[in-house]
Amino acid sequence: MAALTNFPLPLEAYQAGPQAGLGEVLLARIQAEPFNLVATSIFLLAITHTFLAGKIQHLAHVVEQRHARRLKTGERGSDANEDGRPDEVSFAGKALHFLGEIEAIFGIWAVVLGIAIVWAKGADAAINYVAHTVNYTEAMFVVVVMSIAATRPVLTLAERALRGVASLGSGRPVAWWLAILILAPLFGSFITEPAAMTIAALLLGRQFYELKPSLRLKYATLGLLFVNISVGGTLTHFAAPPVLMVATPWKWGFGFMLTHFGWKAAVGIVVATGLYFAIFRRELLALKTGGAGAAKSKRAAAVIPSWVTLGHLVFLGFAVWMAHYPVLFIGGFLFFVAFMQATEHHQTKLDLRGPLLVGFFLAGLVVHGGLQGWWIEPVLKSLGETPVFFGATILTAFNDNAAITYLATLVPGFTDGMKYAVVAGAVTGGGLTVIANAPNPAGQTILKRYFPEGISPGGLLLGALLPTAVMGLCFLLL
């Protein structure tokens, strides 16, 4: 058992001279544990795979279209069954769809990582790491809170609240766009970021994306949403995953977060959203609302009894309250499913596909992320306050920002200024990629149907650059 607990090697077990440079430290850590290089190489391959997901999805469509033509003509191919005709479904096309699902990518490469651990360390070490060392609480929590937040009573309540704000702009699409992108992220400080992302993405889909804006505006809105959600949870100490990781060890409470982060985040959200409104003003003002959909939404909201909505809010609140205790929030979710069954005439079908895919994504990410501390920790430790901010922002694009802040708590000698810098940098960079912030996969899962060729990582990055820069300036200068 002692041998098992040494994988992965604890950070304090690495030895390096006090004057050693970053390159020397990393080389020494690879020599002490050669598997570090293997794990990080697999992680980089997984990241590269995410950037190719759109091309793989396109190839899947090509393969399925070719298969459909074969079905019509009866042409025999490699996928023909015993009677010589093609199968009804193209196995190659379905396989490519799976390989092109961003939510599945880190899970796929986690299998490769598991095989590598078995080969290098043995099956017992692999089982111990995956089953005991890795913490899946956040992945399970996101599944539960996303499932509850996406239900009809919660969504209609949120829509009714935002409609009141949008009505100031006569309920036009541009008014909805502004209300959702400014207010929903700030709600995330109280209902958690995953819940805010779910509600914001569903409402944006209904009130904005269904109106078929230009591709540039689609990506700008997606990037702005991800960045705003990432920083919008910093008004409190319990809603944003990267803040949760440091709140207890660094003794950051509600007052600290509001005065050091929250108000700056609110300013940044308003400024960044305002800038994108100015850039896309003509197109946003030209969008016309779908009156039938809005009327249907009002009728749906009107027939849901208040006690049913209250029940959903109680279950959502319980899940948030018990966010660190999987047995309790999963148990509460099972009671919630029973409540939905009892009130099914006021509900829509509980769709678990999206939440489970997001949970699978995050589970795969933490499996990989748990083996990246060997290089992230010395990188952060080698930087000063301002470089730590930019370093955390960049690192967040390649790893979940909660992992960055968690590793920062392990670095000895972090000053108050460096603590602020690493958390500010981590939340600032939380919209640059889909893996940068835990709620991002939820938003992508909900909105990807509005991007026929799949959501491009490059398009998301470009859409998030301007709001990321605005947030960075707010945290550095205000």
Buried (B, 14 or more C-beta within 10 A) or exposed (E): EEEBEEBBBEBEEBEBEEEBEEEEBBEBBBEBBEBBBBBBEBBEEBBEBBBBBBEBBBBBBEBBEBBEEBBEEEEEEEBBEEEEBBEEEBEBBEEBBEBBBBBBBBBBBBEEBBEBBBEBBBEEBBBBBBEEBBEBEBBBBBBBBBBBBBBBBBBBBBBBBBBEBBEEBEBBBBBBBBBBBBBBBBBBBBBBBBBBBBBBBBBBBBBBBEBEBEEBBBBBBBBBBBBBBBBBBBBBBBBBBBBBBBBEEBEBEBEBBBEBBBBBBBBBBBBBBEBBBEBBEEEBEEBEBEEEEBEEBEEBBEEBEEEBBEBBBEBBBBBBEBBEEBEBBBEBBEEBBEBBEEBEEBBEEBEBEBBBBBBBBBBBBBBBBBBBBBBBBBBBBBBEBEBBBBBBBEBBBBBBBBBBBBBBBBBEEBEEEBBBBBBBBBBBBBBBBBBBBBBBBBBBBBBBEBBEEBBBBEBBBBBBBBBBBBBBBBBBEE
